[in-house]
Amino acid sequence: MPATPHLERHFTATEMVRDIVIGMSDGLTVPFALAAGISGAVAATGVVVTAGLAEIAAGSIAMGLGGYLAARTDYEHYATERQREWDETESVPEIEKEEVAKVFRDYGLDETQIIPLVDTLSVDRGKWVDFMMRFELGLEAPDPKRAAQSALTIAISYIAGGLIPLSPYILQKDINTALLISVAVTLIALFLFGFFKGRFTGLNPLKSGGQTILVGGLAAAVAFGLARLIG
């Protein structure tokens, strides 16, 4: 009888999901708080829409720039550390070999197993350095395109999130009705966002949705309260 092939499914797009979470969560809460706060001080939805769109534009640029700088810093940090390891394999190779041996000892290997492994690994300097980066420093090589991708993902997610609480003010002329609809759609969006995030990352979707609506709703409520207090 042929054996059933073992298929492993692992979610690998964690960085993109993190960027979407950052952009979408802020996009849902900040424009909502701003729109809700302004709606208590003005009677025209047009003013809320104008202010909301301005905030979404500014917020998406700021958040995208922050994501770009963070990813760029990770890339530069990795490059600096890798160059340092490369130089050390040339200037103090015996010390670096001992560091490789220590990694293997931590995995339970004995000296008779470690010595040939270290000798084989040290033949290829590039792989030697890659090994040290991964197992000594715990650093993975970042994608050089990551900075631009992160900036774009966060910015688009922020815009998408921000338009959700703002859309009732665009479609509804009565400002009080628009506020109530905005609250409802924002809470629903937070739950759905958490639900699908849970499905993609392997978490319990309902639990993830509940946590997101709790955290996001609390953040939105606090921001709304502050906006009303200041307004």
C-alpha positions as CSV (number, residue, x, y, z in Angstrom):
1,M,0.0,0.0,0.0
2,P,1.6,3.4,-1.0
3,A,2.2,5.6,1.9
4,T,0.3,8.9,2.1
5,P,2.7,11.8,1.5
6,H,3.2,14.0,4.5
7,L,2.4,17.5,3.7
8,E,3.4,20.3,6.0
9,R,1.7,23.6,5.7
10,H,3.5,26.5,7.3
11,F,2.5,30.2,7.0
12,T,5.6,32.1,5.8
13,A,4.3,35.6,5.1
14,T,4.6,36.8,8.6
15,E,6.3,40.1,7.7
16,M,3.6,41.0,5.3
17,V,0.9,40.1,7.8
18,R,2.7,42.2,10.4
19,D,2.7,45.2,8.0
20,I,-1.0,44.7,7.2
21,V,-1.8,44.5,10.9
22,I,0.1,47.7,11.7
23,G,-1.4,49.6,8.9
24,M,-5.0,48.3,9.1
25,S,-5.3,48.6,12.9
26,D,-4.1,52.2,13.0
27,G,-6.2,53.0,9.9
28,L,-9.3,51.7,11.6
29,T,-8.8,53.5,14.9
30,V,-7.1,56.8,14.3
31,P,-9.4,58.2,11.5
32,F,-12.4,56.8,13.4
33,A,-11.4,58.7,16.6
34,L,-10.8,61.9,14.6
35,A,-14.1,61.7,12.7
36,A,-16.0,60.9,15.8
37,G,-14.4,63.7,17.8
38,I,-15.0,66.3,15.1
39,S,-18.6,65.1,14.6
40,G,-19.3,66.4,18.2
41,A,-18.1,69.9,17.3
42,V,-19.5,70.4,13.8
43,A,-22.8,69.8,12.1
44,A,-21.7,69.2,8.6
45,T,-20.4,65.8,7.4
46,G,-18.3,67.6,4.7
47,V,-16.0,69.0,7.4
48,V,-15.5,65.5,8.9
49,V,-14.8,64.0,5.5
50,T,-12.3,66.7,4.6
51,A,-10.5,66.3,7.9
52,G,-10.6,62.5,7.7
53,L,-9.2,62.3,4.2
54,A,-6.4,64.7,5.1
55,E,-5.6,62.5,8.2
56,I,-5.6,59.3,6.1
57,A,-3.3,60.9,3.6
58,A,-0.9,62.1,6.2
59,G,-1.1,59.0,8.3
60,S,-0.5,56.6,5.4
61,I,2.6,58.6,4.4
62,A,3.9,58.7,8.0
63,M,3.2,55.0,8.6
64,G,4.7,53.9,5.3
65,L,7.8,56.0,5.9
66,G,8.1,54.4,9.4
67,G,7.9,50.9,7.9
68,Y,10.5,51.8,5.2
69,L,13.0,53.1,7.8
70,A,12.4,50.1,10.1
71,A,13.0,47.6,7.3
72,R,16.0,49.5,6.0
73,T,17.5,49.6,9.5
74,D,17.1,45.8,9.7
75,Y,18.8,45.3,6.4
76,E,21.7,47.6,7.3
77,H,22.1,46.0,10.7
78,Y,22.3,42.5,9.0
79,A,24.9,43.7,6.5
80,T,27.1,45.3,9.2
81,E,27.0,42.1,11.4
82,R,27.7,39.9,8.4
83,Q,30.7,41.9,7.4
84,R,32.0,41.7,11.0
85,E,31.6,37.9,11.0
86,W,33.4,37.8,7.6
87,D,36.3,39.8,8.9
88,E,36.6,37.6,12.0
89,T,36.7,34.4,10.0
90,E,39.8,35.8,8.4
91,S,41.5,37.5,11.4
92,V,40.6,35.0,14.2
93,P,39.5,31.8,12.4
94,E,40.2,29.5,15.4
95,I,38.0,31.5,17.7
96,E,35.2,31.4,15.0
97,K,35.6,27.7,14.7
98,E,35.3,27.3,18.4
99,E,32.1,29.3,18.3
100,V,30.7,27.0,15.6
101,A,31.7,24.0,17.8
102,K,29.8,25.6,20.8
103,V,26.7,25.8,18.7
104,F,26.9,22.0,18.0
105,R,27.6,21.2,21.6
106,D,24.5,23.0,22.6
107,Y,22.6,20.6,20.3
108,G,24.1,17.7,22.2
109,L,26.8,16.5,19.7
110,D,30.2,15.2,21.1
111,E,33.7,16.2,19.9
112,T,34.1,13.3,17.5
113,Q,31.0,14.4,15.7
114,I,31.8,18.2,15.9
115,I,35.3,18.2,14.6
116,P,34.5,17.0,11.0
117,L,31.5,19.2,10.9
118,V,33.5,22.3,11.8
119,D,36.2,21.4,9.3
120,T,33.7,20.8,6.5
121,L,31.8,24.0,7.2
122,S,34.9,26.2,7.4
123,V,36.0,25.2,3.9
124,D,33.3,27.4,2.4
125,R,33.7,30.8,4.0
126,G,30.3,32.1,2.7
127,K,28.4,29.2,4.2
128,W,30.5,29.5,7.4
129,V,29.5,33.1,7.8
130,D,25.9,32.3,7.0
131,F,25.9,29.6,9.7
132,M,27.3,32.1,12.3
133,M,24.7,34.7,11.4
134,R,21.9,32.2,11.8
135,F,22.9,30.1,14.7
136,E,25.2,32.4,16.7
137,L,23.5,35.8,16.2
138,G,20.0,34.5,15.4
139,L,19.8,36.8,12.3
140,E,18.1,35.9,9.0
141,A,19.1,37.6,5.8
142,P,16.4,40.2,5.0
143,D,15.0,40.7,1.6
144,P,16.7,43.8,0.0
145,K,13.3,44.7,-1.5
146,R,11.6,44.5,2.0
147,A,11.8,48.2,2.8
148,A,9.8,49.4,-0.2
149,Q,7.3,46.5,0.1
150,S,6.8,47.2,3.8
151,A,6.2,50.9,3.1
152,L,3.7,50.2,0.4
153,T,1.9,47.5,2.3
154,I,1.5,49.6,5.5
155,A,0.4,52.7,3.6
156,I,-2.2,50.8,1.5
157,S,-3.5,49.0,4.6
158,Y,-3.8,52.3,6.5
159,I,-5.8,53.8,3.6
160,A,-8.1,50.8,3.4
161,G,-8.6,50.8,7.1
162,G,-9.2,54.5,7.3
163,L,-11.8,54.6,4.6
164,I,-14.0,52.2,6.5
165,P,-15.0,54.4,9.5
166,L,-15.0,57.5,7.2
167,S,-17.3,56.0,4.5
168,P,-20.5,56.6,6.5
169,Y,-19.8,60.3,6.6
170,I,-19.3,60.3,2.8
171,L,-22.5,58.4,2.2
172,Q,-24.7,59.8,5.0
173,K,-25.6,63.5,5.3
174,D,-26.9,63.4,8.9
175,I,-23.9,63.5,11.1
176,N,-25.4,61.7,14.1
177,T,-26.5,58.8,11.9
178,A,-23.1,58.7,10.3
179,L,-21.5,58.5,13.7
180,L,-23.6,55.5,14.7
181,I,-23.0,53.7,11.4
182,S,-19.3,54.5,11.7
183,V,-19.1,52.9,15.1
184,A,-20.9,49.8,13.9
185,V,-18.9,49.3,10.7
186,T,-15.6,49.9,12.6
187,L,-16.4,47.2,15.2
188,I,-17.5,44.8,12.5
189,A,-14.3,45.5,10.5
190,L,-12.1,45.0,13.5
191,F,-13.7,41.6,14.2
192,L,-13.5,40.5,10.5
193,F,-9.9,41.7,10.4
194,G,-9.0,39.7,13.4
195,F,-10.9,36.7,12.2
196,F,-9.1,36.4,8.9
197,K,-5.8,37.3,10.5
198,G,-6.3,34.2,12.8
199,R,-7.1,32.0,9.8
200,F,-4.0,33.0,7.9
201,T,-1.7,32.7,10.9
202,G,-3.1,29.4,12.3
203,L,-4.8,30.9,15.3
204,N,-8.4,30.4,16.4
205,P,-10.3,32.8,14.1
206,L,-13.0,33.5,16.6
207,K,-10.6,34.1,19.4
208,S,-8.4,36.3,17.2
209,G,-11.5,38.3,16.1
210,G,-12.6,38.8,19.7
211,Q,-9.1,39.9,20.8
212,T,-8.9,42.3,17.8
213,I,-12.3,43.9,18.5
214,L,-11.4,44.2,22.2
215,V,-8.0,45.8,21.7
216,G,-9.0,47.8,18.7
217,G,-12.3,48.9,20.2
218,L,-10.6,49.9,23.4
219,A,-8.0,51.9,21.5
220,A,-10.7,53.6,19.4
221,A,-12.8,54.4,22.5
222,V,-9.9,56.0,24.3
223,A,-8.9,58.0,21.2
224,F,-12.5,59.0,20.7
225,G,-12.8,60.1,24.3
226,L,-9.6,62.2,24.1
227,A,-10.8,63.7,20.8
228,R,-14.1,64.7,22.4
229,L,-12.4,66.0,25.5
230,I,-10.0,68.2,23.5
231,G,-12.8,69.2,21.1
